[in-house]
Amino acid sequence: MDKPKVIKKDPGLIADQDYAFLREAGLSYIEKLSGKIWTDYNEHDPGITILEALCYAITELGYRTDLPMEDLLTDANGKIAASQTLFTAKNILTQSPLTVNDYRKLLIDIVGVHNAWFLYDDFYTVGKKGIPAGEIALFADCKLDALSYKQTPHPVYLSGLYKVLLDLDFDQQFGDMNNGELQVLNPSSSKFKGGDVSLSVIFPVWNDAKVASLLAADPDSATAISTSFPAGNNITIKIDFSYTIGGASASASLTGIIDIDLQPSGKQVTASDIQDFFGANFTAQVLNLYLLKIQRSKHIVQTAIRTLNENRNLCEDFVTVTTIKDEEIAICCDIEVSPSADMEQIQAKVFYAIEEYLNPSVNFYLLGELQDKGYTTDTIFEGPVLQHGFIDTAELEQTQLRQEIYASDIISLIMDIDGVLAARNFLMTKYGADDKPVAGQTARSWCMPVTTGCKPVFSETKSKLLFYKNQFPYLPALAEVRDTLKWLRAVKARNKLSGHTDDLAVPTGKYSPLENYTSIEYLFPQTYGIGAAGLPSTVSDERKAQARQLQAYLLLFDQLLADFFSQLSGARELFSTDNIVQTYYAQFLGDIKNIQPIYKQDGSLKTINQLVMQNQDSTASPVNDWQKLYESNDVFSDRRNRFLDHLMSRFGESFNEYVLLNYSLDYTTQQETHITPANLIDSKISFLKDYPSISYQRGRAFNYFPQNYFPPNPDFTVDVSKLWDTDNVSGLEKKLCHLGGINNYYRRFLYCIGNATIITTADTPVKYKFVFSNQHGGTLTSVKAYATQDELNNELPSFMDRVLAGQSYRVRATGVNWNIYITDDEDNKLAISNDFTSEQEANIALAQFITEFNTECDADGLHLIEHLLLRPRNNQFNFPPVCLDPNCDFCGEQDPYSFKMSIVLPYWPVHFRSMAFRNYFEDIIRQEVPAHTMVKVCWINDQSLFDFENAYKAWITALANYSFDKTTIANLLTANNTMVQLLFNLHSEYPVATLHDCDESKDTNPVMLGKTILGSLKK
């Protein structure tokens, strides 16, 4: 019952809306301030009149301030701008799949997928112990202190690997998409009428090796079709035909088993009759239908693989993705029904109850339906974004694969059907892929085991249900039973939904011109002469002056109140991610009658409106009058950062440590330069704008198998353009880059030098020159007179260690006195050094210059490597090093793959050489990585990064190609072994330190064990 709407006698106003309270408070302040000087508090007193006018204006301010937040944020268009960071539930509460249930929901959401299961306890038996069946079994050899492919008593169990089983939807045209069976109704024949006969042709399933070549065949291209019927217990059909694939001709043979589902009344279908059915046209239709079916099944599976790789969790992977195998279960039972029962309807209900028991469906719900079921918003939106509604997690968990089928459960379901009186003589039989009863699994009356990784399917045609009324048997009409069964499925089905509301909209409010202000002067009695009527023209100049003096006095209050109203209107900007230039707001009160003469003008006759109000920019340079009067740049930066901190705190995020530690160092003077407030504001705004994506993808790994997908003809081949120089990186990398002030999180080359080439010059005597090219396309050249090329080759490694170059610049060392100068691409001299008396002197100066020069290289970035992706695919892959106890007391050190990752960064960018920043960033890394993972952080030099990044690119390319085509395993083997060798032998580099005495310590980088090195940059 709705509550009655009434106006309360005592509304309980808050202080700033309670006129009486404000008036009393004002009088109290007057009494304290005036003491005995002023004792007349009558209402006619001008001071009381001013107080009352101010109190009334404050109540209006209080009323507007108390408006609902959606009203304060709604703009003149009646909408709340997207820059308000009021993300919807779908954008901010959801996340990339994290749990197995999340993955199942994501797959079931795919059109064509009925259900999905993840097997992560998949074992095969070696002796009496279970060994995880990934690609290959691994063992720990304690004596050798290494992993081994040879069996030992200590198997290594890799975690994070899944075997995915898909249950494809039942298709009205193709039937069960998990198998190769086709149901053929009404085959053409002169001997039987249409509808008298129903056949099932059982061909190989889509992923059978025998039909692999047909998965890309043109379904309409089959020609030269011939059929034969080999002898056997079953009726077997063999179809020979030719077809085209990619424009080329090929031939194939297809063998299947024929079952007779429906026999005509009073007649018997013989093998000879079946041979008559399969004429040329009919066989071509069956063949075309089969090719379409297996290709459709493969397409759904490939879509699932693509979806899984795009949403893969960090340190997890999918060993196989395929369709589940069916195990046909036939049931025999005598069912007693009431005399008035509808036989066809009861049999259809019995069939449907058994189907739902063996393989329950997963339902999709509307948002409102889950709300009606009592689910809270955060529970409804937990998990990945779905395209076809919402899935009830509790219901999903009830659809796990059955390991056993109990007769008591099925009998109970049958007995629950209205009209059923009894169920007797219950038996179950399992059928194999050869369409024959499985040995030892026939006539089971109590419990039927289901093979691991298989789905039990109710076979209507092989089952025998006899119905009795008053102990007399009745045979229902099978056609009517099937029609009723279709109707039951349709009524109960909660298909994938489309065109529905799947999000909670951001509430919109009512727009109000919050900045509109009416001067308190218009609240005064007319006798004051300051309202809209003004003074009569006959009054004296003295009277006019008195009115202006009062106006000037009241203008202070007017401006203060008007600015409050402007500030309230500016809330839309303050709580947004827009690039604003002020956090204080003001307005010019030029509409008050006779107010212009009150304002002071400067020498150029400009008013406060022209000087201040029209230049409300706290970021302008040079400093303007607005900054002098209202808000300086320092005040703006501080307030803007605090507003952004508030917005970030809504999501539990903070940049406080980053502010304290993100600075650059001048390695010559060792002076710190703190990050500018403007840069910090930009970083926070960028972080907030990207937060829905950062939050959603925070646990997501990169997609190592990006596929080409061009509807309506996807080929699902590898899209190599998505592997390098791309934003295809993990969500963790994106967030870490935001928190670490790294602007570019793309996977790319971070090293600055590339290959070196030795050439000779035309000088006499001959000089040898070596040229460096970097990833930016620029070149770096150094010239020196060497007597022989061997001498140059000896010098080349040390030079490479020292040289780090920016784009399109050259560093050249030449001459007797070892002059060092820099030229551009046109050989124009840009800088020249002093003369050095020795090569050692020149090298020191060169290293110092390159250190500073290298800051122009875009080396800010990182790489994240998941060790699980480096696991062996066969017994030829090299192992990473492990640390095994001789007594085989393991503490996780025997497994270098599971839930482990490495983060690799260049050590030479200036702020990366700050140990304070390193400590901060490593802490952030360990805070942000999933709690169940372990991470190693390595800061490496340019040569190591050069080797690592080239190996990294080759490895992910080989991994992607292997994911598409398993025959390319040799390439993956080579690339994987190289990556394992490099990655597990990386070590961190440290910044250069100097020896000093106590007086110098405050201005130099002191030597610290394990955190610094002596000398120039290490190689």
ZICORNOR-V706755 format. One record per backbone hydrogen bond with DSSP energy under -1.0 kcal/mol. CO is the residue of the C=O (numbers start at 1). NH is the residue of the N-H. Records with the same first field share a line. If there is no record, write none. Layout:
BEGIN
CO: NH, NH
END
This chain:
BEGIN
14: 17
15: 18
18: 22
19: 23
20: 24
21: 25
22: 26
23: 27
24: 28
25: 29
26: 30
27: 31
28: 32
29: 33
30: 34
31: 35
34: 37
42: 45
45: 49
46: 50
47: 51
48: 52
49: 53
50: 54
51: 55
52: 56
53: 57
54: 58
55: 59
56: 60
57: 61
58: 62
59: 63
60: 64
61: 65
62: 66
64: 67
68: 71, 72
69: 73
75: 78
79: 75
81: 84
82: 85
83: 577
85: 87
88: 92
89: 93
99: 103
100: 104
101: 105
102: 106
103: 107
104: 108
105: 109
107: 110
110: 113
112: 169
115: 167
117: 165
119: 163
122: 133
124: 131
126: 129
129: 126
131: 124
132: 134
138: 156
139: 148
141: 146
146: 141
148: 139
154: 140
160: 317
162: 319
163: 119
164: 322
165: 117
166: 324
167: 114, 115
171: 175
175: 171
176: 179
180: 203
182: 201
184: 199
193: 196
197: 186
198: 261, 262
199: 184
200: 259
201: 182
202: 257
205: 208
208: 211
209: 212
211: 214
212: 215
214: 217
218: 221
223: 242
226: 240
228: 238
235: 258
237: 256
238: 228
239: 254
240: 226
241: 252
242: 223
243: 250
244: 218
245: 248
248: 245
250: 243
252: 241
254: 239
256: 237
257: 202
259: 200
262: 198
264: 267
270: 274
271: 275
272: 276
273: 277
274: 278
277: 279
279: 283
280: 284
281: 285
282: 286
283: 287
284: 288
285: 289
286: 290
287: 291
288: 292
289: 293
290: 294
291: 295
292: 296
293: 297
294: 298
295: 299
296: 300
297: 301
298: 302
299: 303
300: 304
301: 305
302: 306
303: 307
304: 308
305: 309
306: 310
312: 701
313: 316
317: 162
320: 164
322: 166
325: 455
327: 457
328: 431
329: 459
330: 429
331: 464
332: 427
333: 466
334: 424
335: 468
336: 421, 422
338: 341
342: 346
343: 347
344: 348
345: 349
346: 350
347: 351
348: 352
349: 353
350: 354
351: 355
352: 356
353: 357
354: 358
355: 359
365: 390
366: 370
367: 371
368: 372
369: 373
370: 375
371: 374
376: 380
377: 381
383: 95
388: 497
390: 365
392: 396
393: 397
395: 398
396: 399
403: 450
405: 448
406: 410
407: 411
408: 412
409: 413
410: 414
411: 415
412: 416
414: 417
417: 420
419: 338
422: 336
424: 334
427: 332
428: 444
429: 330
430: 438
432: 435
436: 432
438: 441
441: 430
444: 428
446: 407
448: 405
451: 454
455: 327
457: 329
464: 333
466: 335
467: 474
468: 337
469: 472
472: 469
477: 481
478: 482
479: 483
480: 484
481: 485
482: 486
483: 487
484: 488
485: 489
486: 490
487: 491
488: 492
489: 493
494: 364
512: 514
513: 516
519: 522
520: 523
521: 524
525: 528
526: 529
536: 539
540: 544
541: 545
542: 546
543: 547
544: 548
545: 549
546: 550
547: 551
548: 552
549: 553
550: 554
551: 555
554: 558
555: 559
556: 560
557: 561
558: 562
559: 563
560: 564
561: 565
562: 566
563: 567
564: 568
565: 569
566: 570
568: 571
570: 573, 574
571: 575
573: 576
578: 580
581: 618
588: 590
592: 595
595: 598
602: 605
606: 602
607: 611
608: 612, 613
609: 614
612: 615
615: 617
624: 628
625: 629
626: 630, 631
632: 636
633: 637
634: 638
635: 639
636: 640
637: 641
638: 642
639: 643
640: 644
641: 645
642: 646
643: 647
644: 648
645: 649
648: 651, 653
649: 652
655: 659
656: 660
657: 661
658: 662
661: 663
664: 673
666: 670
671: 666
673: 664
676: 680
677: 681
678: 682
679: 683
680: 684
681: 685
682: 686
683: 687
684: 688
685: 689
686: 690
690: 694
691: 695
692: 696
693: 697
696: 96
697: 700
699: 314
700: 731
706: 719
708: 716
710: 713
717: 708
719: 722
720: 723
726: 747
727: 729
730: 734
731: 735
732: 736
733: 737
734: 738
735: 739
736: 740
737: 742
747: 725
755: 773
757: 771
759: 769
767: 761
769: 759
770: 782
771: 757
772: 780
774: 777
778: 774
780: 772
782: 770
788: 792
789: 793
790: 794
791: 795
792: 796
795: 799
796: 800
797: 801
798: 802
799: 803
810: 823
812: 821
814: 819
817: 836
819: 814
820: 833
821: 812
822: 830, 831
823: 810
824: 827
828: 824
831: 822
838: 842
839: 843
840: 844
841: 845
842: 846
843: 847
844: 848
845: 849
846: 850
847: 851
848: 852
849: 853
850: 854
852: 855
853: 856
854: 857
857: 859
863: 904
865: 902
866: 869
867: 870
868: 871
874: 877
885: 888
888: 890
892: 895
897: 900
899: 934
900: 867
901: 936
902: 865
903: 938
904: 863
905: 940
910: 913
914: 918
915: 919
916: 920
917: 921
918: 922
919: 923
920: 924
921: 925
922: 926
923: 927
924: 928
925: 929
930: 933
934: 901
936: 903
938: 905
939: 989
940: 907
941: 945
942: 946
943: 947
944: 948
945: 949
946: 950
947: 951
948: 952
949: 953
950: 954
951: 955
952: 956
953: 957
954: 958
955: 959
956: 960
957: 961
958: 962
959: 963
960: 964
961: 965
965: 968
966: 969
968: 972
969: 973
970: 974
971: 975
972: 976
973: 977
974: 978
975: 979
976: 980
977: 981
978: 982
979: 983
980: 984
982: 985
983: 986
991: 1013
1000: 1003
1005: 994
1008: 1011, 1012
1013: 993
END
